[in-house]
Amino acid sequence: MKNKNMKNKQFLRRMLVLALPIALQNLLSSCGYLVDTAMVVRLGNTATSAIGVAGRWSFLMNIAAFGICSGSAVLIAQSWGAGDHRTIRRSAGLALAAVTGVSGIYILLSLLCPEGLMGVFTDEAAVIAAGADYLRIACFAALFSGIALVISTAMRSTEDVRTPFVASTAGVLLNILLNYLLIYGHMGLPRMELAGAALATVLAMAAQMCILLVLSRRKKSVFLREPAQLLAWDKPFVKKYIRVAAPVLCNEILWAVGTNIYSVILARQGSENYAAYTVYNSIHEIFFVFSVGLCSACAIMVGKTIGEGKNDLAYEMAKTNMEAITLMSVALGAVQILLRYPILSLMHLETQGAVETAASLLVIHGLLMPVINLPYLAVVGIFRAGGDAAYGFFIDTFSVYFMGIPTLACMAYLTKASFPAMVAGMFLGEYCLKTILCILHFRSRKWIRNLM
């Protein structure tokens, strides 16, 4: 019993050492996004909706980058456990090339047809015009954030979570400062409004990327010790990488496209409703960061342990994390519900109707938080780390396209449901069956696959 308690304490300590910096990093990023939103909200519902709609495209870009990096993270974490540093470098290098290519395509589209991109989500001319101006500048942040994400992923997967935290903290603080200066024109600078918010994002992400590069070089991070190996790809390795990363990338892109279809439907319910949805999104992200931290720590530990050949221990680690995220989600959901009005009072929404709608959405999400977060941990933090990205691809795609979207579309176009009821139906449609299927697959242990 004494040995078991010691092992439990060691596991908890290791989990917290990994999870807390990641959670704090994401908390700072979410707080930065919340501050950005609060500053833009003062410009009115049209500006708030515009940045929310434009943000759907940057969200899609970020998801693509996350998918690429998640695929490489599987190989890096298991290689770290197996002591294969060459595979770590090659995986990071291939991810870097892929992210750079995807970012280039996104920037090109944003420069050539920003109105067309905005028009996918809304038919309000004022929202399209404001969002297009924002996109033309903000799109360049995609390249810097993508490179920063590759570096952060490689460092986290080799158990260095502090360096990404330091760089992200600097980037977020700089973004908040620049937003304050550029949106409203403080300290003699011109008042740029949405264009100022876009420029602040670009400059902050560029700074974060540079800080990461400098710190990783100084610390002689594993993936940079022999830079030539970043490009040392041969045909068998590229095939292996694609076999692991392709399901993750397709999973993330199709899931992101699906959630953007949600936004197409929701954005057409009026600027007041979508302004409320944009604010709700920025608030619930603050509570979601703790799940991200736990999920990332779980992926690192499970991937490394499987790479060491300790499959039973990996299963027990994953089980403990599933129990932890369930309990944590119940507590965080309750806090989100209790604090909804105090937080919303800081946002200065233009209309009381938007305030009440945002409050209702926070209640709905708070009640459903355990059902939403458990599948997230299972798919991203367990199945992928275990080497089984294909099941996550199947369950995410099925849940969004065959459950969530049809439910939301029926409620929006075939009933007279309120906006909060539509969002509740969307969540229930996507996550109820998904949670059950994730638990069953976890218990089967078929997700444990050593890729080394």
N, C-alpha and C positions, 0 to 999 in steps of 0.2 A: 504493500500500500504506500509506503514511504517513497519507494522508487517511482511509482506511478504518479504521485503528487509532484515529485521533482520534475518528471518529464512534462507534466501538464504546465507547470510553472515556466519551464524552459520554452515550451511551445508558445505559451501566451506572451512571454517576453520577446521572443523572436518575431511573432506576429505583430506586436505593437511597434517594435523597432522599424519594421518595414511599412506597416499600415499608416502610422501616424504622420510621418513626413509627407506621404503621398496624399493622405486626406487633407492635411493642412495646405499643401500646394493647390489642390483642387478647390479647397475652401477659399483661399485667397483669390483664385481665378474667378470663382463664382461671385465672390463679393465685389471684385472688380467689374464683372459684367452687370451686377446689380446696381453699382454706382453709375456705370455708363448709362444704363436704362433709366435710372432716376434723373440723370441730367438731361437725357433726351425727352423724357416724359414732359418736362416743363415746356417743351416746344409744341406740345399738343398731340392729339390722337393721330393725326395724319403722319407726323414725324415718327411717332412710336410704332405705328403700323408699318411704315416704310422700312425702318431698321429691323423690325421683326420679320418682314417678308424677305428682305435682302439677306437677312441672317440665315434663312433656310438654305440658300446656296452655299454660304460659307460653312454651314453645318454639314451639307453634303460633301464638300471638299474635305472637311476635317474628319468625317467618317471614313472617307476613302483612305486618307492618310493613316487613320487609326487602324483600319483593316489591314493595310500593308504592314504596319508596325506590329500589330498583334500576331500576324503570321510569322514575322521574324522573331518575335519574342518567344514563341514556342520553341524554335530551334536554339535560340540563345540560352534560354533557361535550362533546357535539357543538356546542351553542350557544356554549360557552366558546371552542372552536376557531374558530367562525365570528364571534365578537365580538357575539353577539346576547344582550345582558344582560337584555332584557325577557322573553325566553323562559325564561331562568334563574329569574327571580323568579316568573313565573307557574307554572312547573313545581314549584318548592319550595312555593308556596302551596297548590296543588292537592293535593300529597302530604301537606301538613300537615293539611288538612281531612279527607282520607281516613283517615289514621292516627288522628286524633282520634275519628272515627266508629267505626272498628273497635275501638279500645280501650274505648269506651263500652259496646259490646255485650259484650265479654269481661268487663268489670267487673260488669255486670248479671247475667250468667249465673253468675259466681263467687259472687255474693252470694245469689242466689236458689236455686241448686241445686248447691252444691259437692260434696255426697255423690254426686249423680248423675254429675257430671263424673269424680270419682274412680272410681266404679263401672264406668266404661267400660273401665278398664285392669286392675282387680283386683277379686277377690271376697273378699279378706281384710278382715274387719270392722275390725280394729285399724288397718290401713294406711289404710282409707277415712276413719275418724274423725280420725286425725292429719293426713292430707292435707287434709281439708276445713277444719279449723281454720287450717291454713297458707294455703290459697287465699283465705279470707275477708279476709285482711290483705294478702297479697302481690299480689293482683290489681291494686291501685291503682298499683303500679310500672309497669304496662303503659302508662299514659297518659304518665308522665314519660319512660320509656325511648323511647317512640314519637316524641315531640316531639324528644328529644335526637338520635335517629337521623336524622330529617329534616334537622335543622340540620347534623349531622356530614356527611351525604351531600352536601348542597349545598356545604359548605366543601371537602370532599375533591375533589369533581368540578371545582372551580375551583382546584385545586392548593394549597389550604391544609390541610395534614395535621397541622400542629403544634397548632393550637388544639383540635381534637377530642382529641388525645393528652393535652394538659394537663388538660382537663375530665374525661376518662375516668380519668386517674391519680388525681385528687382523689376521684372517686366510688368507685373501687375501694378506696383506702386508708380512706376513711370507712366503707365497707361492712364491711371487715375489723374495724375498731375497734368498730363498733356490734355486730357479731356477737359479738365477745369480751365486750362489756359486757352484752348482752341475753340471749344464749342461756343463759349460766351465772350471770348476776346478779353481776357484779363491780362494785367501787367503790360499793357500797351500792344498786345497782339491783336490781329483782326478777328472779328466775330465770324466764325466759319460754320457754326451750327452743325448739320449732319456731316458736312465735308470735314470739319474739325475732328469729329468723332472717328471718321475713317482714317484720317492722317495720324491721329494718336495711336490707333491700333497698329498701323504699319510700322511706325517708329518704335513702339514698345516691343513688338515681336522681333524686329531686327536686333534690338538691343539684347533681348533674351537669348537669341541664337548666338550672338557674339560672346556673351558671358559664358554660355555652355561650352563653346569651343575652347575658350581660354582656360576655364577650370578643368575640363577633361584633359587638356594637354598637360597642364601643370600636375595633375594627379596621376598622369601616365595610365589612364584607363585602359583596360584590357583590349578594347576594340580599336584603340589607336596606337598600340605599341609597335605594330608593324603595318604602317599605313598602306603599303603595297598590296597587302592581303585583302584589303577592302574590295579590290577589283580582281582578285584571283579566282574568278569563276570558271568552272569547266562545265561541260554539258551535263554530266551526272548530277552535279550539285544544283545547277539551275532547275533541272527536272524535279529534284527532291524539294527544292524551295517552292516551286510552283505547286507541287502536290500538297504541301502543307499550307501555303499561304493563299492559294486560289479559293478554297472554300471559305476562308475567313474574309477575304476581300469581297467575294460575291455576297456573302452573308451581310457584311456591313453596308455595302452599296444598296442591295435590294431592300434591306431594312430601312435605310435612310430614305430611299425613294418612296417606300411605303409610308413613312412618317411625313414625308413631304406631300404625299397625296392627302393625308389627314389635314395638313395645313392648307392645301388648295380648297378643301371643303370648308374648313373652319374660317379661313380668311374671307370667304364670300358670305359670311354671316354678318357683315358690317364692321366698320373700323372700330367702333366702340367695343364690340365683343373681342375682336382680335387684339386690340390694345390691351384688354384685360388678360387675354391668353399670353401675350408677350411678357407682361409683368409677372403673371403666375409662373411662367417658365423660368424667369430669372430668379425668383424666390425659391422654388422647389429645388433648383440646382444646388443651392446652398446646403440643403439637407441631404441631397444625393451624394455629396462628396465623400461622406463617411462610408457609404457603400462602395464607392469607387476605390477608396483606400483599402478596405478589407478585401475587395475583389482582386486588386493588384497584388497585395501581399499573398493571398491564397494562390494566385497563378505562379508567382515566383517560387514559393515553397513547394507546391505540388509538382511543378515542372522540374525543379532541381532534384527533388526526391525520386521521381521516376527515372531521371537521368542517372541517378546513383544505383538504380535497380531495386529500390525499396517500395514495391507496389502496395503492400498492405499498409505501410505507414502513410503513404500518399493518400490512400482511401480514408484513413482515420483523420488525417489533417483536413481533407475536404469536407468530411462529415461535421467536424467541429466548426468549420467556417460557415456551413449552411445553418447550423443551429444558432451561431452568433449573429448572422445577418437577419435572421427571423426576429430574434429578440430586440436587436437594435432598431429594426424597422418599426416595430410596434411603438417603441419609446420615441423615436424621431417623428413618427406620424402624429403622435399625441402633441408633441411640442409644436409642430408645424400648425396644427389646428388651433392651439391655444394662443399662439403668437401672430396669427394671420392679420388681425386688424392693426396691432402696433407696428408691424412691418409695413403694411400697406399705407399707413399714415405718413410714412417717410417718402412715399413714391410720388405723391401729389398728382394723382391721376386727374384728368380733365373733368370727368363726369362722375357723379355718384353711382350711376348705373355700372360703369366700368369697375368701380371699387367693389360693389356687391358681387359682380360676376367673378372677379378675381378671387374674392374671399370664398365663394362657393367652390371654385376649382381647387383651392388649397385644401378645403375640407374633404372633397372627394379623393384627391390624391393622398392625403394623410391617412384616410381610412383604408385605402387599397395598397399602401406602401409595402407591406410584407409580401403581398401577391406579386407586386411589380419587381421588387428587388431580388427575390429568391431565384427566379429564372435568369436574371442578369448575372448573378454570381455563378450559377450552374453552367451557363453557356460560355461566358467570357473568362471566368476565373478557374473553372474546373475542367470542362470538356476540352477546351482548346489547349490548356496547359497539359492535359493528359494525352494530347495527340489526336483527339477525335473532334476535329472542327466540322466534319461533314454533318454530324447530327445537329449541331447548333445551327448550321445553315438551313437544314430541313425544318427544324421546329420554329425558327424565327420567321422564315419565309411563309410557311403555312399559317402561322398565327396572325401575321399582319395582313396577308393578301386574301386569305380565305375566311378569316374570322373578324379582325378589327375593321378593315376597310368596308366590307359589306354592311357590317353593323352600323358604322357611322353614316354611310351613304343612305341607308334605309331611313335612319332617324332624321337625317337632314332634309331629305327630299320627299319622303313618303309619309312623314308624320309632322305634327306641330310641336315637337319636343323643344324645350328650352335649350339654350346654348350649354349650360352646365350638364343637362341630361345627355346631350350628344357626347360630351367628353367622357362622362361616366360610362355610357354604352360602349364607346371606343375602347376604354381600358378593360372593361369586363369581357368584351368580345375577344381581345387579344390575349389576355393573361390568364384567364381561368383554366382553360384546357392546357395551355402552355406550362403552367406550374405543375400540373399533375404528370404530364409527359416527362418533364425534366426530372422529377423525383424518381419516377420509374426507371429512367435510363441511368440515373446515378446509382441506384441500388443494384443494377445489373452488372456494374463494374466493366462494361464493355468499352468504356471511354478510356481506359488505361492502356496506352500504347507507347512503348519506348521507341523513339524514332532514331536513336543512335546506332 
